[in-house]
């Protein structure tokens, strides 16, 4: 016999999840228990995240993976190694969530931005897939992309530097 949850216990659970979200500095948490499913997300005023319906990326087929150019870090492709001093740089765009970063809207399409690309504030510079949702990550300022710190289809962590816009 399962114990039916009351509105009071549901509210207490939501409050406990929200507290955990804040204490652990998480962007999102989802819990499923019996017939109850709760998802709590936090929005960040400094970095807007737009959720859009985009064709879902499947794991890269062998042909796409083989055709994708792989460049060493810091090469002409514009992918540079991340360093700790970037966190204090006001031009650094950091990840607002945990997920998988994609530099183009879909495999085989041009990247949203590359080294030297001039971008406007609010313009999409990459997308992060989180929980099967493609989230457009907009430029936090206008300027020129001087460094791309992640590779296409790579996992990213909350707060990880992604792009430098000067």
C-alpha positions as CSV (number, residue, x, y, z in Angstrom):
1,X,0.0,0.0,0.0
2,X,1.5,3.4,-1.0
3,X,1.0,6.4,1.1
4,X,-0.8,9.2,-0.7
5,X,1.0,12.5,-0.6
6,X,-0.8,15.5,0.7
7,X,-0.4,19.0,-0.7
8,X,1.5,19.9,2.4
9,X,4.1,17.2,2.0
10,X,4.4,18.1,-1.7
11,X,5.1,21.7,-0.8
12,X,7.6,20.6,1.8
13,X,9.4,18.5,-0.8
14,X,9.5,21.3,-3.3
15,X,10.9,23.7,-0.6
16,X,13.5,21.1,0.3
17,X,14.5,20.7,-3.4
18,X,14.7,24.4,-3.9
19,X,16.9,24.7,-0.8
20,X,19.2,21.9,-2.1
21,X,19.3,23.7,-5.5
22,X,20.6,26.9,-3.8
23,X,22.9,25.2,-1.3
24,X,24.6,23.2,-4.1
25,X,24.5,26.1,-6.6
26,X,22.7,23.9,-9.1
27,X,20.9,25.3,-12.2
28,X,18.3,22.6,-12.2
29,X,17.1,19.5,-10.3
30,X,14.4,16.9,-11.0
31,X,13.1,14.3,-8.7
32,X,10.5,11.5,-9.5
33,X,8.9,9.6,-6.6
34,X,5.9,7.3,-7.0
35,X,3.3,9.3,-9.0
36,X,5.0,12.7,-8.2
37,X,7.5,14.4,-10.5
38,X,9.1,17.7,-9.4
39,X,11.4,19.8,-11.5
40,X,12.9,23.0,-10.0
41,X,15.1,25.3,-12.1
42,X,16.9,28.5,-11.3
43,X,17.1,31.4,-13.8
44,X,20.1,33.7,-13.8
45,X,19.4,37.3,-14.5
46,X,23.0,37.9,-15.7
47,X,22.9,35.2,-18.3
48,X,19.7,34.6,-20.2
49,X,19.0,31.1,-21.5
50,X,16.4,30.5,-24.1
51,X,14.9,27.1,-24.5
52,X,13.9,26.2,-28.0
53,X,12.8,23.2,-30.0
54,X,15.8,22.2,-32.1
55,X,16.3,18.8,-33.8
56,X,17.9,16.6,-31.1
57,X,21.5,15.5,-31.6
58,X,21.9,11.8,-31.7
59,X,25.3,10.4,-30.9
60,X,27.5,11.3,-33.8
61,X,27.4,8.7,-36.6
62,X,30.8,7.3,-37.6
63,X,30.7,9.2,-40.9
64,X,30.1,12.6,-39.2
65,X,32.7,11.9,-36.4
66,X,35.3,10.9,-39.1
67,X,34.5,13.9,-41.2
68,X,34.6,16.4,-38.3
69,X,38.0,18.2,-38.3
70,X,39.8,17.7,-35.1
71,X,42.3,20.4,-34.3
72,X,44.8,20.5,-31.4
73,X,43.9,22.9,-28.6
74,X,44.9,26.4,-29.3
75,X,45.2,25.9,-33.1
76,X,43.9,27.9,-36.0
77,X,40.4,26.4,-35.5
78,X,40.1,28.8,-32.5
79,X,39.7,26.3,-29.7
80,X,41.9,27.4,-26.9
81,X,42.7,25.7,-23.6
82,X,40.7,27.1,-20.6
83,X,42.6,28.8,-17.8
84,X,41.6,29.9,-14.4
85,X,42.3,33.6,-15.1
86,X,39.3,33.7,-17.5
87,X,36.8,33.6,-14.7
88,X,37.7,37.2,-13.8
89,X,37.6,38.4,-17.4
90,X,34.3,40.3,-18.1
91,X,34.4,39.0,-21.7
92,X,34.2,35.4,-20.7
93,X,30.8,33.7,-21.3
94,X,30.4,30.9,-18.8
95,X,28.0,27.9,-19.0
96,X,24.7,28.5,-17.2
97,X,24.1,24.8,-16.9
98,X,25.6,21.3,-17.1
99,X,25.1,19.6,-20.5
100,X,26.7,19.1,-23.9
101,X,27.9,22.1,-25.9
102,X,27.3,22.3,-29.7
103,X,28.9,25.0,-31.8
104,X,26.5,24.6,-34.7
105,X,22.7,24.1,-34.9
106,X,23.1,20.6,-36.3
107,X,25.9,18.4,-37.7
108,X,27.3,19.6,-41.0
109,X,26.0,23.1,-40.6
110,X,28.2,26.2,-40.0
111,X,29.1,27.2,-36.5
112,X,27.1,29.9,-34.8
113,X,30.3,31.8,-34.2
114,X,34.0,31.2,-34.8
115,X,37.2,33.1,-34.1
116,X,37.0,36.7,-35.3
117,X,33.2,36.6,-35.6
118,X,31.5,39.9,-34.6
119,X,28.5,39.2,-32.4
120,X,25.8,41.3,-30.9
121,X,24.5,41.0,-27.3
122,X,21.8,38.3,-27.3
123,X,23.0,36.6,-30.5
124,X,23.3,32.8,-30.2
125,X,26.9,31.7,-30.0
126,X,26.3,28.0,-29.2
127,X,23.8,25.6,-27.8
128,X,23.8,23.4,-24.7
129,X,21.8,20.2,-24.7
130,X,20.5,19.5,-21.2
131,X,17.9,16.9,-20.5
132,X,17.1,16.5,-24.2
133,X,16.4,20.2,-24.5
134,X,18.5,22.4,-26.8
135,X,19.2,25.7,-25.0
136,X,20.5,28.6,-27.0
137,X,23.3,30.4,-25.2
138,X,23.3,34.1,-26.2
139,X,26.3,36.4,-26.2
140,X,26.3,38.4,-23.0
141,X,27.9,41.4,-24.7
142,X,28.6,42.7,-28.2
143,X,32.1,42.3,-29.6
144,X,34.4,39.9,-31.4
145,X,34.9,36.3,-30.5
146,X,38.5,36.0,-29.5
147,X,38.6,32.5,-28.1
148,X,36.4,29.4,-28.2
149,X,37.2,27.3,-25.1
150,X,35.1,24.2,-25.8
151,X,35.0,21.7,-28.6
152,X,31.8,20.7,-30.5
153,X,29.8,18.0,-28.8
154,X,31.8,18.2,-25.6
155,X,30.4,18.0,-22.1
156,X,30.4,21.3,-20.1
157,X,29.9,22.0,-16.4
158,X,28.0,24.9,-14.7
159,X,30.3,28.0,-14.6
160,X,32.8,26.6,-17.2
161,X,34.2,29.2,-19.5
162,X,32.9,28.7,-23.0
163,X,33.7,31.7,-25.2
164,X,35.6,35.0,-24.8
165,X,34.0,38.0,-26.4
166,X,36.2,41.2,-26.5
